[in-house]
Amino acid sequence: MDKDIFFTPEGLDKIEKEIEYLKTVRRKEVAERIRVALGYGDLSENSEYDEAKNEQAHVEERIAKLENMVRNAKVVEENEIDKDTVGVGTHVKVKDKKSGQEDVFDIVGSAEADPLEGKISNESPVGAALIGCKIGDVAEVEVPDGVIHYEVVEISL
């Protein structure tokens, strides 16, 4: 049995659009590449055909993976989010107790995580440590360099 994969409504929409693109655009592009490569003749020495078939396998694998994610999706709606507690769908500002540096994170499901955009997974070390915290709570996060103590400064949607 697969576990639930948490999504914000925007994150699920993004996945569904990618599935649609892969099915309607990429499949046709790859099928055309295969058709053209077949025209080159002998398949035993046809690298274009091999590459196109490999690409087709990658596209189909990605579609299957995304469809499985959608099947197991648990959408976290804004009206279901506790605005006083850090959870999936919240925007949290934290302060490193040692350095005083402030960081802002959006807590999202693992499929939506993008640390460069400040979107961290609820399953990541930082995300998991912050889940359930309230303003003023201090979360202890084990990182390769040791332990970071983040104080929750603000929670919003």
Backbone torsions as a table, in degrees:
resi	resn	phi	psi	omega
1	MET	NA	130.3	179.8
2	ASP	-79.6	149.5	178.3
3	LYS	-87.4	158.9	178.0
4	ASP	-61.6	142.9	174.9
5	ILE	-114.7	118.1	-176.0
6	PHE	-80.6	136.9	178.5
7	PHE	-136.1	148.9	163.9
8	THR	-82.5	160.6	177.4
9	PRO	-56.2	-37.9	179.8
10	GLU	-65.8	-39.5	-179.8
11	GLY	-65.7	-41.5	178.2
12	LEU	-65.9	-40.2	178.1
13	ASP	-60.5	-41.5	179.4
14	LYS	-61.9	-43.3	179.3
15	ILE	-64.6	-44.4	-179.8
16	GLU	-63.5	-36.6	177.3
17	LYS	-68.2	-36.8	177.8
18	GLU	-65.1	-41.5	177.5
19	ILE	-59.4	-47.3	-179.6
20	GLU	-59.6	-44.2	178.9
21	TYR	-62.3	-45.5	-179.2
22	LEU	-62.6	-40.4	-177.8
23	LYS	-73.8	-38.2	-173.4
24	THR	-94.2	-32.4	-176.2
25	VAL	-105.2	-58.1	-174.3
26	ARG	-63.0	-42.4	179.0
27	ARG	-57.4	-43.3	-179.6
28	LYS	-65.9	-42.2	179.2
29	GLU	-61.0	-45.5	-178.8
30	VAL	-67.6	-40.8	178.2
31	ALA	-60.4	-39.1	178.0
32	GLU	-65.6	-41.4	177.6
33	ARG	-61.4	-40.0	179.2
34	ILE	-65.6	-44.3	179.4
35	ARG	-58.6	-45.7	179.7
36	VAL	-64.3	-43.3	-178.4
37	ALA	-65.0	-34.5	177.5
38	LEU	-62.4	-29.5	179.3
39	GLY	-69.5	-14.8	-180.0
40	TYR	-79.0	-6.2	175.6
41	GLY	97.1	-136.4	-172.1
42	ASP	-41.5	112.0	-177.6
43	LEU	-72.9	-21.9	-177.0
44	SER	-67.2	-23.8	179.5
45	GLU	-125.5	31.5	-174.7
46	ASN	-107.4	91.3	-176.6
47	SER	-67.4	-30.8	177.8
48	GLU	-62.6	-41.2	178.5
49	TYR	-64.5	-46.0	179.6
50	ASP	-59.6	-44.3	179.3
51	GLU	-63.5	-42.7	-180.0
52	ALA	-65.1	-41.0	178.5
53	LYS	-66.1	-38.3	176.6
54	ASN	-64.9	-41.9	177.9
55	GLU	-63.3	-40.6	177.6
56	GLN	-60.0	-41.9	178.9
57	ALA	-63.2	-40.6	179.2
58	HIS	-65.3	-41.7	179.3
59	VAL	-63.2	-46.9	-179.0
60	GLU	-65.2	-37.0	177.7
61	GLU	-64.5	-42.9	179.5
62	ARG	-64.4	-42.4	177.8
63	ILE	-59.8	-47.9	-179.0
64	ALA	-61.0	-42.3	180.0
65	LYS	-63.2	-46.6	-179.2
66	LEU	-66.1	-41.0	178.7
67	GLU	-64.2	-35.6	176.3
68	ASN	-65.3	-39.4	177.9
69	MET	-62.6	-42.9	-179.9
70	VAL	-64.9	-40.4	178.4
71	ARG	-60.0	-34.3	-177.6
72	ASN	-100.9	13.3	-176.3
73	ALA	-70.6	137.5	171.3
74	LYS	-121.2	105.8	-177.8
75	VAL	-82.6	127.9	178.3
76	VAL	-94.9	105.3	-179.0
77	GLU	-81.2	148.6	-177.1
78	GLU	-57.0	-38.2	-178.5
79	ASN	-73.2	-10.2	178.2
80	GLU	-94.1	-8.4	-173.8
81	ILE	-85.9	129.9	174.5
82	ASP	-77.0	114.1	-175.3
83	LYS	-74.3	-8.1	-179.2
84	ASP	-99.0	-5.0	-174.9
85	THR	-131.7	140.6	176.9
86	VAL	-69.0	129.6	177.9
87	GLY	-160.3	-179.7	178.1
88	VAL	-61.3	129.6	-179.7
89	GLY	99.1	-4.5	179.7
90	THR	-97.5	158.2	177.7
91	HIS	-111.1	122.4	-173.9
92	VAL	-127.9	134.9	174.6
93	LYS	-104.9	128.6	-179.2
94	VAL	-125.2	158.6	179.2
95	LYS	-127.9	126.8	176.3
96	ASP	-69.5	118.6	-175.6
97	LYS	-62.9	-29.4	-177.5
98	LYS	-82.0	-50.9	-174.5
99	SER	-92.2	-20.6	-176.7
100	GLY	82.5	-2.6	-179.3
101	GLN	-68.7	137.0	177.2
102	GLU	-101.9	141.8	176.5
103	ASP	-130.8	154.5	177.8
104	VAL	-124.3	132.0	-179.7
105	PHE	-130.7	145.6	166.9
106	ASP	-102.4	124.6	179.5
107	ILE	-88.4	120.8	-177.8
108	VAL	-132.0	170.7	173.6
109	GLY	-69.3	162.2	-175.1
110	SER	-59.3	-31.0	-178.4
111	ALA	-71.5	-20.5	-178.6
112	GLU	-99.5	-8.2	-173.1
113	ALA	-56.9	135.6	175.8
114	ASP	-152.9	86.5	-175.0
115	PRO	-55.4	-30.4	179.7
116	LEU	-66.9	-23.3	176.9
117	GLU	-99.2	6.1	-179.4
118	GLY	80.4	11.9	178.5
119	LYS	-97.5	110.8	-179.1
120	ILE	-112.7	147.6	-177.3
121	SER	-72.7	146.0	173.0
122	ASN	-66.1	-13.8	179.8
123	GLU	-98.0	-9.4	179.4
124	SER	-71.2	161.3	179.4
125	PRO	-55.1	-45.4	-179.4
126	VAL	-68.3	-48.8	-179.4
127	GLY	-58.9	-47.7	-179.0
128	ALA	-62.0	-37.6	179.6
129	ALA	-69.1	-33.2	-177.8
130	LEU	-82.1	-25.4	-178.9
131	ILE	-55.6	129.4	177.8
132	GLY	90.6	-9.7	-179.6
133	CYS	-75.4	153.3	175.2
134	LYS	-115.9	169.3	178.5
135	ILE	-57.7	131.4	-178.7
136	GLY	96.0	-19.7	177.7
137	ASP	-69.6	152.4	176.4
138	VAL	-114.9	123.7	178.6
139	ALA	-100.8	136.2	178.6
140	GLU	-101.4	122.4	-175.8
141	VAL	-120.9	122.4	176.3
142	GLU	-82.6	125.4	177.8
143	VAL	-127.1	166.8	-178.8
144	PRO	-54.4	-31.9	-178.5
145	ASP	-85.3	-0.5	-179.0
146	GLY	137.1	-129.5	-177.6
147	VAL	-128.1	134.1	174.9
148	ILE	-109.5	136.4	175.7
149	HIS	-107.7	110.7	179.8
150	TYR	-102.2	125.4	171.6
151	GLU	-92.8	132.8	178.4
152	VAL	-79.1	118.2	-176.2
153	VAL	-97.2	-37.3	-174.9
154	GLU	-154.0	142.9	175.8
155	ILE	-129.4	131.9	177.2
156	SER	-148.3	177.7	178.7
157	LEU	-102.3	NA	NA
